[in-house]
Amino acid sequence: MKMATIAAVTAGLTLAPALWTTPAEAKGCLKGAVVGGVAGHYAGHHGVMGAIGGCVVGHHLANEKAKEQAAPQGAQNAPSSAPPAPKPN
């Protein structure tokens, strides 16, 4: 009886996280991991470390690109709200 209870609790705890999973935000990570893994492999057989670093860099670059695309187009060239500087005589 005790073994059946332990098995049921273990199965429940093992399967419980599957109910709360959300999709991963891996934008840029996969491409960066591939490039970093290849570069790390050729730079001294450090493919795993290169893949980890490439994932981090690729994810960062994807976030920066998303921020640029989300910003309004006119915000980059818009004049500042400060008054113009006085002209010398």
PDB file of N, CA, C and O in Angstrom:
ATOM      1  N   MET A   1       0.822  -1.193   0.000  1.00  0.00           N
ATOM      2  CA  MET A   1       0.000   0.000   0.000  1.00  0.00           C
ATOM      3  C   MET A   1       0.862   1.251   0.000  1.00  0.00           C
ATOM      4  O   MET A   1       0.591   2.218  -0.712  1.00  0.00           O
ATOM      5  N   LYS A   2       1.925   1.208   0.831  1.00  0.00           N
ATOM      6  CA  LYS A   2       2.788   2.374   0.922  1.00  0.00           C
ATOM      7  C   LYS A   2       3.511   2.613  -0.404  1.00  0.00           C
ATOM      8  O   LYS A   2       3.684   3.762  -0.809  1.00  0.00           O
ATOM      9  N   MET A   3       3.931   1.552  -1.081  1.00  0.00           N
ATOM     10  CA  MET A   3       4.646   1.676  -2.341  1.00  0.00           C
ATOM     11  C   MET A   3       3.743   2.263  -3.426  1.00  0.00           C
ATOM     12  O   MET A   3       4.206   3.043  -4.258  1.00  0.00           O
ATOM     13  N   ALA A   4       2.455   1.894  -3.426  1.00  0.00           N
ATOM     14  CA  ALA A   4       1.509   2.433  -4.407  1.00  0.00           C
ATOM     15  C   ALA A   4       1.297   3.924  -4.179  1.00  0.00           C
ATOM     16  O   ALA A   4       1.179   4.683  -5.141  1.00  0.00           O
ATOM     17  N   THR A   5       1.247   4.350  -2.932  1.00  0.00           N
ATOM     18  CA  THR A   5       1.070   5.771  -2.621  1.00  0.00           C
ATOM     19  C   THR A   5       2.286   6.566  -3.076  1.00  0.00           C
ATOM     20  O   THR A   5       2.155   7.639  -3.665  1.00  0.00           O
ATOM     21  N   ILE A   6       3.463   6.033  -2.797  1.00  0.00           N
ATOM     22  CA  ILE A   6       4.697   6.718  -3.209  1.00  0.00           C
ATOM     23  C   ILE A   6       4.765   6.812  -4.734  1.00  0.00           C
ATOM     24  O   ILE A   6       5.166   7.843  -5.273  1.00  0.00           O
ATOM     25  N   ALA A   7       4.383   5.758  -5.421  1.00  0.00           N
ATOM     26  CA  ALA A   7       4.396   5.769  -6.886  1.00  0.00           C
ATOM     27  C   ALA A   7       3.405   6.788  -7.437  1.00  0.00           C
ATOM     28  O   ALA A   7       3.717   7.489  -8.400  1.00  0.00           O
ATOM     29  N   ALA A   8       2.228   6.882  -6.847  1.00  0.00           N
ATOM     30  CA  ALA A   8       1.224   7.829  -7.320  1.00  0.00           C
ATOM     31  C   ALA A   8       1.677   9.272  -7.084  1.00  0.00           C
ATOM     32  O   ALA A   8       1.509  10.127  -7.954  1.00  0.00           O
ATOM     33  N   VAL A   9       2.248   9.540  -5.918  1.00  0.00           N
ATOM     34  CA  VAL A   9       2.726  10.895  -5.614  1.00  0.00           C
ATOM     35  C   VAL A   9       3.879  11.261  -6.540  1.00  0.00           C
ATOM     36  O   VAL A   9       3.940  12.383  -7.042  1.00  0.00           O
ATOM     37  N   THR A  10       4.784  10.330  -6.768  1.00  0.00           N
ATOM     38  CA  THR A  10       5.918  10.579  -7.653  1.00  0.00           C
ATOM     39  C   THR A  10       5.442  10.856  -9.078  1.00  0.00           C
ATOM     40  O   THR A  10       5.940  11.775  -9.729  1.00  0.00           O
ATOM     41  N   ALA A  11       4.501  10.082  -9.559  1.00  0.00           N
ATOM     42  CA  ALA A  11       3.965  10.299 -10.901  1.00  0.00           C
ATOM     43  C   ALA A  11       3.259  11.647 -10.989  1.00  0.00           C
ATOM     44  O   ALA A  11       3.391  12.358 -11.985  1.00  0.00           O
ATOM     45  N   GLY A  12       2.523  11.990  -9.965  1.00  0.00           N
ATOM     46  CA  GLY A  12       1.826  13.275  -9.956  1.00  0.00           C
ATOM     47  C   GLY A  12       2.789  14.452  -9.958  1.00  0.00           C
ATOM     48  O   GLY A  12       2.582  15.430 -10.676  1.00  0.00           O
ATOM     49  N   LEU A  13       3.838  14.357  -9.158  1.00  0.00           N
ATOM     50  CA  LEU A  13       4.819  15.436  -9.111  1.00  0.00           C
ATOM     51  C   LEU A  13       5.656  15.512 -10.381  1.00  0.00           C
ATOM     52  O   LEU A  13       6.109  16.590 -10.767  1.00  0.00           O
ATOM     53  N   THR A  14       5.855  14.390 -11.018  1.00  0.00           N
ATOM     54  CA  THR A  14       6.619  14.377 -12.258  1.00  0.00           C
ATOM     55  C   THR A  14       5.823  14.991 -13.404  1.00  0.00           C
ATOM     56  O   THR A  14       6.380  15.710 -14.234  1.00  0.00           O
ATOM     57  N   LEU A  15       4.553  14.716 -13.450  1.00  0.00           N
ATOM     58  CA  LEU A  15       3.721  15.204 -14.545  1.00  0.00           C
ATOM     59  C   LEU A  15       3.120  16.586 -14.291  1.00  0.00           C
ATOM     60  O   LEU A  15       2.633  17.212 -15.232  1.00  0.00           O
ATOM     61  N   ALA A  16       3.137  17.073 -13.075  1.00  0.00           N
ATOM     62  CA  ALA A  16       2.517  18.356 -12.743  1.00  0.00           C
ATOM     63  C   ALA A  16       3.115  19.541 -13.507  1.00  0.00           C
ATOM     64  O   ALA A  16       2.350  20.389 -13.966  1.00  0.00           O
ATOM     65  N   PRO A  17       4.433  19.647 -13.669  1.00  0.00           N
ATOM     66  CA  PRO A  17       4.969  20.797 -14.402  1.00  0.00           C
ATOM     67  C   PRO A  17       4.496  20.888 -15.846  1.00  0.00           C
ATOM     68  O   PRO A  17       4.514  21.969 -16.434  1.00  0.00           O
ATOM     69  N   ALA A  18       4.072  19.768 -16.425  1.00  0.00           N
ATOM     70  CA  ALA A  18       3.580  19.795 -17.802  1.00  0.00           C
ATOM     71  C   ALA A  18       2.299  20.613 -17.926  1.00  0.00           C
ATOM     72  O   ALA A  18       1.989  21.111 -19.008  1.00  0.00           O
ATOM     73  N   LEU A  19       1.563  20.757 -16.853  1.00  0.00           N
ATOM     74  CA  LEU A  19       0.327  21.532 -16.889  1.00  0.00           C
ATOM     75  C   LEU A  19       0.582  23.035 -16.913  1.00  0.00           C
ATOM     76  O   LEU A  19      -0.273  23.795 -17.367  1.00  0.00           O
ATOM     77  N   TRP A  20       1.742  23.476 -16.433  1.00  0.00           N
ATOM     78  CA  TRP A  20       2.012  24.913 -16.306  1.00  0.00           C
ATOM     79  C   TRP A  20       3.090  25.397 -17.259  1.00  0.00           C
ATOM     80  O   TRP A  20       3.610  26.498 -17.075  1.00  0.00           O
ATOM     81  N   THR A  21       3.438  24.626 -18.256  1.00  0.00           N
ATOM     82  CA  THR A  21       4.495  25.046 -19.160  1.00  0.00           C
ATOM     83  C   THR A  21       3.977  26.101 -20.127  1.00  0.00           C
ATOM     84  O   THR A  21       2.808  26.099 -20.513  1.00  0.00           O
ATOM     85  N   THR A  22       4.861  26.984 -20.501  1.00  0.00           N
ATOM     86  CA  THR A  22       4.562  28.001 -21.501  1.00  0.00           C
ATOM     87  C   THR A  22       5.586  27.865 -22.615  1.00  0.00           C
ATOM     88  O   THR A  22       6.663  27.309 -22.399  1.00  0.00           O
ATOM     89  N   PRO A  23       5.270  28.358 -23.791  1.00  0.00           N
ATOM     90  CA  PRO A  23       6.230  28.256 -24.881  1.00  0.00           C
ATOM     91  C   PRO A  23       7.502  29.047 -24.570  1.00  0.00           C
ATOM     92  O   PRO A  23       7.440  30.110 -23.953  1.00  0.00           O
ATOM     93  N   ALA A  24       8.626  28.538 -24.989  1.00  0.00           N
ATOM     94  CA  ALA A  24       9.909  29.200 -24.736  1.00  0.00           C
ATOM     95  C   ALA A  24      10.084  30.376 -25.683  1.00  0.00           C
ATOM     96  O   ALA A  24       9.664  30.326 -26.839  1.00  0.00           O
ATOM     97  N   GLU A  25      10.695  31.413 -25.191  1.00  0.00           N
ATOM     98  CA  GLU A  25      11.026  32.576 -26.004  1.00  0.00           C
ATOM     99  C   GLU A  25      12.476  32.410 -26.450  1.00  0.00           C
ATOM    100  O   GLU A  25      13.384  32.971 -25.838  1.00  0.00           O
ATOM    101  N   ALA A  26      12.690  31.651 -27.501  1.00  0.00           N
ATOM    102  CA  ALA A  26      14.041  31.341 -27.953  1.00  0.00           C
ATOM    103  C   ALA A  26      14.418  32.132 -29.197  1.00  0.00           C
ATOM    104  O   ALA A  26      15.217  31.658 -30.004  1.00  0.00           O
ATOM    105  N   LYS A  27      13.868  33.310 -29.370  1.00  0.00           N
ATOM    106  CA  LYS A  27      14.172  34.099 -30.551  1.00  0.00           C
ATOM    107  C   LYS A  27      15.656  34.434 -30.572  1.00  0.00           C
ATOM    108  O   LYS A  27      16.178  35.043 -29.638  1.00  0.00           O
ATOM    109  N   GLY A  28      16.317  34.042 -31.620  1.00  0.00           N
ATOM    110  CA  GLY A  28      17.731  34.314 -31.778  1.00  0.00           C
ATOM    111  C   GLY A  28      18.634  33.304 -31.109  1.00  0.00           C
ATOM    112  O   GLY A  28      19.803  33.188 -31.476  1.00  0.00           O
ATOM    113  N   CYS A  29      18.130  32.579 -30.152  1.00  0.00           N
ATOM    114  CA  CYS A  29      18.968  31.653 -29.390  1.00  0.00           C
ATOM    115  C   CYS A  29      19.419  30.481 -30.247  1.00  0.00           C
ATOM    116  O   CYS A  29      20.592  30.110 -30.201  1.00  0.00           O
ATOM    117  N   LEU A  30      18.544  29.902 -31.008  1.00  0.00           N
ATOM    118  CA  LEU A  30      18.908  28.718 -31.781  1.00  0.00           C
ATOM    119  C   LEU A  30      19.939  29.048 -32.853  1.00  0.00           C
ATOM    120  O   LEU A  30      20.919  28.322 -33.023  1.00  0.00           O
ATOM    121  N   LYS A  31      19.719  30.134 -33.570  1.00  0.00           N
ATOM    122  CA  LYS A  31      20.671  30.523 -34.601  1.00  0.00           C
ATOM    123  C   LYS A  31      22.026  30.881 -33.975  1.00  0.00           C
ATOM    124  O   LYS A  31      23.071  30.486 -34.492  1.00  0.00           O
ATOM    125  N   GLY A  32      22.007  31.614 -32.885  1.00  0.00           N
ATOM    126  CA  GLY A  32      23.250  31.968 -32.199  1.00  0.00           C
ATOM    127  C   GLY A  32      23.965  30.754 -31.646  1.00  0.00           C
ATOM    128  O   GLY A  32      25.194  30.693 -31.667  1.00  0.00           O
ATOM    129  N   ALA A  33      23.207  29.784 -31.149  1.00  0.00           N
ATOM    130  CA  ALA A  33      23.813  28.574 -30.602  1.00  0.00           C
ATOM    131  C   ALA A  33      24.504  27.773 -31.694  1.00  0.00           C
ATOM    132  O   ALA A  33      25.579  27.218 -31.465  1.00  0.00           O
ATOM    133  N   VAL A  34      23.914  27.704 -32.859  1.00  0.00           N
ATOM    134  CA  VAL A  34      24.535  26.970 -33.962  1.00  0.00           C
ATOM    135  C   VAL A  34      25.828  27.663 -34.382  1.00  0.00           C
ATOM    136  O   VAL A  34      26.867  27.017 -34.519  1.00  0.00           O
ATOM    137  N   VAL A  35      25.762  28.967 -34.585  1.00  0.00           N
ATOM    138  CA  VAL A  35      26.952  29.711 -35.005  1.00  0.00           C
ATOM    139  C   VAL A  35      28.030  29.651 -33.926  1.00  0.00           C
ATOM    140  O   VAL A  35      29.198  29.407 -34.228  1.00  0.00           O
ATOM    141  N   GLY A  36      27.645  29.873 -32.673  1.00  0.00           N
ATOM    142  CA  GLY A  36      28.606  29.826 -31.581  1.00  0.00           C
ATOM    143  C   GLY A  36      29.197  28.445 -31.382  1.00  0.00           C
ATOM    144  O   GLY A  36      30.378  28.320 -31.057  1.00  0.00           O
ATOM    145  N   GLY A  37      28.403  27.415 -31.569  1.00  0.00           N
ATOM    146  CA  GLY A  37      28.891  26.050 -31.431  1.00  0.00           C
ATOM    147  C   GLY A  37      29.921  25.702 -32.483  1.00  0.00           C
ATOM    148  O   GLY A  37      30.934  25.069 -32.187  1.00  0.00           O
ATOM    149  N   VAL A  38      29.664  26.115 -33.704  1.00  0.00           N
ATOM    150  CA  VAL A  38      30.629  25.864 -34.776  1.00  0.00           C
ATOM    151  C   VAL A  38      31.908  26.656 -34.526  1.00  0.00           C
ATOM    152  O   VAL A  38      33.008  26.119 -34.659  1.00  0.00           O
ATOM    153  N   ALA A  39      31.768  27.927 -34.166  1.00  0.00           N
ATOM    154  CA  ALA A  39      32.948  28.755 -33.888  1.00  0.00           C
ATOM    155  C   ALA A  39      33.735  28.206 -32.701  1.00  0.00           C
ATOM    156  O   ALA A  39      34.964  28.167 -32.741  1.00  0.00           O
ATOM    157  N   GLY A  40      33.050  27.789 -31.662  1.00  0.00           N
ATOM    158  CA  GLY A  40      33.728  27.218 -30.507  1.00  0.00           C
ATOM    159  C   GLY A  40      34.425  25.912 -30.824  1.00  0.00           C
ATOM    160  O   GLY A  40      35.493  25.625 -30.284  1.00  0.00           O
ATOM    161  N   HIS A  41      33.827  25.124 -31.696  1.00  0.00           N
ATOM    162  CA  HIS A  41      34.444  23.856 -32.083  1.00  0.00           C
ATOM    163  C   HIS A  41      35.774  24.104 -32.789  1.00  0.00           C
ATOM    164  O   HIS A  41      36.767  23.438 -32.499  1.00  0.00           O
ATOM    165  N   TYR A  42      35.795  25.052 -33.705  1.00  0.00           N
ATOM    166  CA  TYR A  42      37.015  25.340 -34.444  1.00  0.00           C
ATOM    167  C   TYR A  42      38.015  26.139 -33.622  1.00  0.00           C
ATOM    168  O   TYR A  42      39.191  26.198 -33.983  1.00  0.00           O
ATOM    169  N   ALA A  43      37.585  26.752 -32.533  1.00  0.00           N
ATOM    170  CA  ALA A  43      38.486  27.546 -31.691  1.00  0.00           C
ATOM    171  C   ALA A  43      38.935  26.735 -30.483  1.00  0.00           C
ATOM    172  O   ALA A  43      38.994  27.275 -29.378  1.00  0.00           O
ATOM    173  N   GLY A  44      39.242  25.497 -30.655  1.00  0.00           N
ATOM    174  CA  GLY A  44      39.804  24.719 -29.559  1.00  0.00           C
ATOM    175  C   GLY A  44      38.857  23.704 -28.960  1.00  0.00           C
ATOM    176  O   GLY A  44      38.972  23.396 -27.773  1.00  0.00           O
ATOM    177  N   HIS A  45      37.934  23.176 -29.726  1.00  0.00           N
ATOM    178  CA  HIS A  45      37.017  22.137 -29.248  1.00  0.00           C
ATOM    179  C   HIS A  45      36.193  22.591 -28.044  1.00  0.00           C
ATOM    180  O   HIS A  45      36.035  21.849 -27.074  1.00  0.00           O
ATOM    181  N   HIS A  46      35.674  23.804 -28.115  1.00  0.00           N
ATOM    182  CA  HIS A  46      34.808  24.331 -27.061  1.00  0.00           C
ATOM    183  C   HIS A  46      33.425  24.609 -27.651  1.00  0.00           C
ATOM    184  O   HIS A  46      32.887  25.705 -27.503  1.00  0.00           O
ATOM    185  N   GLY A  47      32.865  23.614 -28.313  1.00  0.00           N
ATOM    186  CA  GLY A  47      31.587  23.793 -28.988  1.00  0.00           C
ATOM    187  C   GLY A  47      30.437  24.076 -28.047  1.00  0.00           C
ATOM    188  O   GLY A  47      29.567  24.883 -28.373  1.00  0.00           O
ATOM    189  N   VAL A  48      30.406  23.430 -26.879  1.00  0.00           N
ATOM    190  CA  VAL A  48      29.308  23.637 -25.931  1.00  0.00           C
ATOM    191  C   VAL A  48      29.363  25.057 -25.371  1.00  0.00           C
ATOM    192  O   VAL A  48      28.341  25.736 -25.278  1.00  0.00           O
ATOM    193  N   MET A  49      30.558  25.494 -25.001  1.00  0.00           N
ATOM    194  CA  MET A  49      30.691  26.860 -24.473  1.00  0.00           C
ATOM    195  C   MET A  49      30.347  27.884 -25.547  1.00  0.00           C
ATOM    196  O   MET A  49      29.728  28.906 -25.253  1.00  0.00           O
ATOM    197  N   GLY A  50      30.740  27.621 -26.780  1.00  0.00           N
ATOM    198  CA  GLY A  50      30.396  28.521 -27.880  1.00  0.00           C
ATOM    199  C   GLY A  50      28.899  28.557 -28.124  1.00  0.00           C
ATOM    200  O   GLY A  50      28.340  29.613 -28.421  1.00  0.00           O
ATOM    201  N   ALA A  51      28.249  27.412 -28.002  1.00  0.00           N
ATOM    202  CA  ALA A  51      26.798  27.364 -28.199  1.00  0.00           C
ATOM    203  C   ALA A  51      26.074  28.146 -27.109  1.00  0.00           C
ATOM    204  O   ALA A  51      25.096  28.841 -27.386  1.00  0.00           O
ATOM    205  N   ILE A  52      26.549  28.035 -25.878  1.00  0.00           N
ATOM    206  CA  ILE A  52      25.917  28.779 -24.781  1.00  0.00           C
ATOM    207  C   ILE A  52      26.099  30.275 -24.998  1.00  0.00           C
ATOM    208  O   ILE A  52      25.147  31.046 -24.877  1.00  0.00           O
ATOM    209  N   GLY A  53      27.309  30.677 -25.316  1.00  0.00           N
ATOM    210  CA  GLY A  53      27.567  32.102 -25.562  1.00  0.00           C
ATOM    211  C   GLY A  53      26.799  32.612 -26.765  1.00  0.00           C
ATOM    212  O   GLY A  53      26.255  33.715 -26.730  1.00  0.00           O
ATOM    213  N   GLY A  54      26.747  31.821 -27.834  1.00  0.00           N
ATOM    214  CA  GLY A  54      26.006  32.228 -29.022  1.00  0.00           C
ATOM    215  C   GLY A  54      24.523  32.374 -28.752  1.00  0.00           C
ATOM    216  O   GLY A  54      23.872  33.263 -29.301  1.00  0.00           O
ATOM    217  N   CYS A  55      23.985  31.505 -27.907  1.00  0.00           N
ATOM    218  CA  CYS A  55      22.571  31.599 -27.533  1.00  0.00           C
ATOM    219  C   CYS A  55      22.292  32.899 -26.796  1.00  0.00           C
ATOM    220  O   CYS A  55      21.307  33.585 -27.069  1.00  0.00           O
ATOM    221  N   VAL A  56      23.173  33.229 -25.858  1.00  0.00           N
ATOM    222  CA  VAL A  56      22.985  34.462 -25.074  1.00  0.00           C
ATOM    223  C   VAL A  56      23.064  35.685 -25.978  1.00  0.00           C
ATOM    224  O   VAL A  56      22.218  36.577 -25.895  1.00  0.00           O
ATOM    225  N   VAL A  57      24.074  35.731 -26.840  1.00  0.00           N
ATOM    226  CA  VAL A  57      24.244  36.877 -27.727  1.00  0.00           C
ATOM    227  C   VAL A  57      23.102  36.957 -28.734  1.00  0.00           C
ATOM    228  O   VAL A  57      22.569  38.038 -28.984  1.00  0.00           O
ATOM    229  N   GLY A  58      22.724  35.821 -29.310  1.00  0.00           N
ATOM    230  CA  GLY A  58      21.627  35.821 -30.280  1.00  0.00           C
ATOM    231  C   GLY A  58      20.313  36.271 -29.673  1.00  0.00           C
ATOM    232  O   GLY A  58      19.548  36.999 -30.306  1.00  0.00           O
ATOM    233  N   HIS A  59      20.048  35.838 -28.440  1.00  0.00           N
ATOM    234  CA  HIS A  59      18.810  36.251 -27.758  1.00  0.00           C
ATOM    235  C   HIS A  59      18.834  37.749 -27.491  1.00  0.00           C
ATOM    236  O   HIS A  59      17.821  38.427 -27.662  1.00  0.00           O
ATOM    237  N   HIS A  60      19.987  38.270 -27.072  1.00  0.00           N
ATOM    238  CA  HIS A  60      20.118  39.707 -26.806  1.00  0.00           C
ATOM    239  C   HIS A  60      19.891  40.513 -28.087  1.00  0.00           C
ATOM    240  O   HIS A  60      19.168  41.509 -28.074  1.00  0.00           O
ATOM    241  N   LEU A  61      20.504  40.087 -29.184  1.00  0.00           N
ATOM    242  CA  LEU A  61      20.340  40.805 -30.442  1.00  0.00           C
ATOM    243  C   LEU A  61      18.899  40.752 -30.940  1.00  0.00           C
ATOM    244  O   LEU A  61      18.406  41.728 -31.505  1.00  0.00           O
ATOM    245  N   ALA A  62      18.225  39.633 -30.740  1.00  0.00           N
ATOM    246  CA  ALA A  62      16.822  39.529 -31.146  1.00  0.00           C
ATOM    247  C   ALA A  62      15.949  40.473 -30.320  1.00  0.00           C
ATOM    248  O   ALA A  62      15.018  41.078 -30.851  1.00  0.00           O
ATOM    249  N   ASN A  63      16.245  40.603 -29.019  1.00  0.00           N
ATOM    250  CA  ASN A  63      15.487  41.542 -28.186  1.00  0.00           C
ATOM    251  C   ASN A  63      15.725  42.980 -28.615  1.00  0.00           C
ATOM    252  O   ASN A  63      14.786  43.775 -28.651  1.00  0.00           O
ATOM    253  N   GLU A  64      16.965  43.327 -28.940  1.00  0.00           N
ATOM    254  CA  GLU A  64      17.268  44.689 -29.402  1.00  0.00           C
ATOM    255  C   GLU A  64      16.541  44.984 -30.713  1.00  0.00           C
ATOM    256  O   GLU A  64      16.010  46.081 -30.891  1.00  0.00           O
ATOM    257  N   LYS A  65      16.511  44.025 -31.623  1.00  0.00           N
ATOM    258  CA  LYS A  65      15.821  44.211 -32.895  1.00  0.00           C
ATOM    259  C   LYS A  65      14.324  44.397 -32.679  1.00  0.00           C
ATOM    260  O   LYS A  65      13.692  45.210 -33.352  1.00  0.00           O
ATOM    261  N   ALA A  66      13.761  43.646 -31.744  1.00  0.00           N
ATOM    262  CA  ALA A  66      12.330  43.770 -31.446  1.00  0.00           C
ATOM    263  C   ALA A  66      12.021  45.142 -30.861  1.00  0.00           C
ATOM    264  O   ALA A  66      10.986  45.730 -31.175  1.00  0.00           O
ATOM    265  N   LYS A  67      12.910  45.659 -30.013  1.00  0.00           N
ATOM    266  CA  LYS A  67      12.706  46.999 -29.444  1.00  0.00           C
ATOM    267  C   LYS A  67      12.753  48.064 -30.537  1.00  0.00           C
ATOM    268  O   LYS A  67      11.956  49.002 -30.522  1.00  0.00           O
ATOM    269  N   GLU A  68      13.682  47.923 -31.483  1.00  0.00           N
ATOM    270  CA  GLU A  68      13.781  48.890 -32.577  1.00  0.00           C
ATOM    271  C   GLU A  68      12.533  48.867 -33.449  1.00  0.00           C
ATOM    272  O   GLU A  68      12.054  49.913 -33.886  1.00  0.00           O
ATOM    273  N   GLN A  69      12.014  47.683 -33.699  1.00  0.00           N
ATOM    274  CA  GLN A  69      10.823  47.580 -34.536  1.00  0.00           C
ATOM    275  C   GLN A  69       9.581  48.070 -33.814  1.00  0.00           C
ATOM    276  O   GLN A  69       8.636  48.532 -34.454  1.00  0.00           O
ATOM    277  N   ALA A  70       9.567  47.977 -32.487  1.00  0.00           N
ATOM    278  CA  ALA A  70       8.401  48.414 -31.724  1.00  0.00           C
ATOM    279  C   ALA A  70       8.367  49.921 -31.572  1.00  0.00           C
ATOM    280  O   ALA A  70       7.295  50.495 -31.381  1.00  0.00           O
ATOM    281  N   ALA A  71       9.518  50.577 -31.652  1.00  0.00           N
ATOM    282  CA  ALA A  71       9.569  52.032 -31.507  1.00  0.00           C
ATOM    283  C   ALA A  71       8.927  52.681 -32.725  1.00  0.00           C
ATOM    284  O   ALA A  71       9.033  52.155 -33.833  1.00  0.00           O
ATOM    285  N   PRO A  72       8.262  53.818 -32.534  1.00  0.00           N
ATOM    286  CA  PRO A  72       7.680  54.521 -33.688  1.00  0.00           C
ATOM    287  C   PRO A  72       8.782  54.962 -34.649  1.00  0.00           C
ATOM    288  O   PRO A  72       9.893  55.287 -34.230  1.00  0.00           O
ATOM    289  N   GLN A  73       8.465  54.968 -35.926  1.00  0.00           N
ATOM    290  CA  GLN A  73       9.467  55.299 -36.935  1.00  0.00           C
ATOM    291  C   GLN A  73       9.965  56.733 -36.809  1.00  0.00           C
ATOM    292  O   GLN A  73      11.147  56.981 -37.047  1.00  0.00           O
ATOM    293  N   GLY A  74       9.127  57.670 -36.450  1.00  0.00           N
ATOM    294  CA  GLY A  74       9.527  59.071 -36.352  1.00  0.00           C
ATOM    295  C   GLY A  74      10.282  59.395 -35.084  1.00  0.00           C
ATOM    296  O   GLY A  74      10.829  60.492 -34.967  1.00  0.00           O
ATOM    297  N   ALA A  75      10.332  58.486 -34.132  1.00  0.00           N
ATOM    298  CA  ALA A  75      10.968  58.782 -32.853  1.00  0.00           C
ATOM    299  C   ALA A  75      12.478  58.910 -32.989  1.00  0.00           C
ATOM    300  O   ALA A  75      13.113  59.578 -32.173  1.00  0.00           O
ATOM    301  N   GLN A  76      13.057  58.293 -33.989  1.00  0.00           N
ATOM    302  CA  GLN A  76      14.506  58.355 -34.134  1.00  0.00           C
ATOM    303  C   GLN A  76      14.959  59.710 -34.664  1.00  0.00           C
ATOM    304  O   GLN A  76      16.025  60.190 -34.277  1.00  0.00           O
ATOM    305  N   ASN A  77      14.180  60.336 -35.534  1.00  0.00           N
ATOM    306  CA  ASN A  77      14.570  61.598 -36.149  1.00  0.00           C
ATOM    307  C   ASN A  77      13.783  62.782 -35.610  1.00  0.00           C
ATOM    308  O   ASN A  77      13.892  63.887 -36.142  1.00  0.00           O
ATOM    309  N   ALA A  78      13.010  62.577 -34.587  1.00  0.00           N
ATOM    310  CA  ALA A  78      12.190  63.655 -34.043  1.00  0.00           C
ATOM    311  C   ALA A  78      13.073  64.669 -33.327  1.00  0.00           C
ATOM    312  O   ALA A  78      14.036  64.295 -32.659  1.00  0.00           O
ATOM    313  N   PRO A  79      12.743  65.967 -33.467  1.00  0.00           N
ATOM    314  CA  PRO A  79      13.530  66.979 -32.756  1.00  0.00           C
ATOM    315  C   PRO A  79      13.277  66.875 -31.259  1.00  0.00           C
ATOM    316  O   PRO A  79      12.214  66.438 -30.820  1.00  0.00           O
ATOM    317  N   SER A  80      14.268  67.283 -30.492  1.00  0.00           N
ATOM    318  CA  SER A  80      14.115  67.230 -29.042  1.00  0.00           C
ATOM    319  C   SER A  80      13.165  68.323 -28.584  1.00  0.00           C
ATOM    320  O   SER A  80      12.907  69.275 -29.321  1.00  0.00           O
ATOM    321  N   SER A  81      12.646  68.191 -27.373  1.00  0.00           N
ATOM    322  CA  SER A  81      11.698  69.170 -26.849  1.00  0.00           C
ATOM    323  C   SER A  81      12.393  70.368 -26.241  1.00  0.00           C
ATOM    324  O   SER A  81      11.729  71.292 -25.773  1.00  0.00           O
ATOM    325  N   ALA A  82      13.725  70.373 -26.237  1.00  0.00           N
ATOM    326  CA  ALA A  82      14.462  71.507 -25.673  1.00  0.00           C
ATOM    327  C   ALA A  82      14.381  72.691 -26.632  1.00  0.00           C
ATOM    328  O   ALA A  82      14.325  72.497 -27.846  1.00  0.00           O
ATOM    329  N   PRO A  83      14.375  73.940 -26.094  1.00  0.00           N
ATOM    330  CA  PRO A  83      14.322  75.114 -26.967  1.00  0.00           C
ATOM    331  C   PRO A  83      15.623  75.220 -27.770  1.00  0.00           C
ATOM    332  O   PRO A  83      16.675  74.769 -27.315  1.00  0.00           O
ATOM    333  N   PRO A  84      15.546  75.818 -28.967  1.00  0.00           N
ATOM    334  CA  PRO A  84      16.753  75.935 -29.782  1.00  0.00           C
ATOM    335  C   PRO A  84      17.781  76.839 -29.111  1.00  0.00           C
ATOM    336  O   PRO A  84      17.434  77.752 -28.362  1.00  0.00           O
ATOM    337  N   ALA A  85      19.029  76.572 -29.390  1.00  0.00           N
ATOM    338  CA  ALA A  85      20.100  77.372 -28.812  1.00  0.00           C
ATOM    339  C   ALA A  85      20.107  78.755 -29.455  1.00  0.00           C
ATOM    340  O   ALA A  85      19.822  78.877 -30.646  1.00  0.00           O
ATOM    341  N   PRO A  86      20.431  79.810 -28.685  1.00  0.00           N
ATOM    342  CA  PRO A  86      20.454  81.166 -29.275  1.00  0.00           C
ATOM    343  C   PRO A  86      21.613  81.272 -30.269  1.00  0.00           C
ATOM    344  O   PRO A  86      22.674  80.673 -30.094  1.00  0.00           O
ATOM    345  N   LYS A  87      21.364  82.056 -31.316  1.00  0.00           N
ATOM    346  CA  LYS A  87      22.379  82.246 -32.355  1.00  0.00           C
ATOM    347  C   LYS A  87      23.304  83.394 -31.943  1.00  0.00           C
ATOM    348  O   LYS A  87      22.846  84.404 -31.408  1.00  0.00           O
ATOM    349  N   PRO A  88      24.601  83.235 -32.193  1.00  0.00           N
ATOM    350  CA  PRO A  88      25.494  84.356 -31.854  1.00  0.00           C
ATOM    351  C   PRO A  88      25.300  85.529 -32.813  1.00  0.00           C
ATOM    352  O   PRO A  88      24.918  85.330 -33.966  1.00  0.00           O
ATOM    353  N   ASN A  89      25.558  86.736 -32.346  1.00  0.00           N
ATOM    354  CA  ASN A  89      25.385  87.940 -33.178  1.00  0.00           C
ATOM    355  C   ASN A  89      26.543  88.197 -34.036  1.00  0.00           C
ATOM    356  O   ASN A  89      26.548  89.170 -34.791  1.00  0.00           O
TER     357      ASN A  89
END
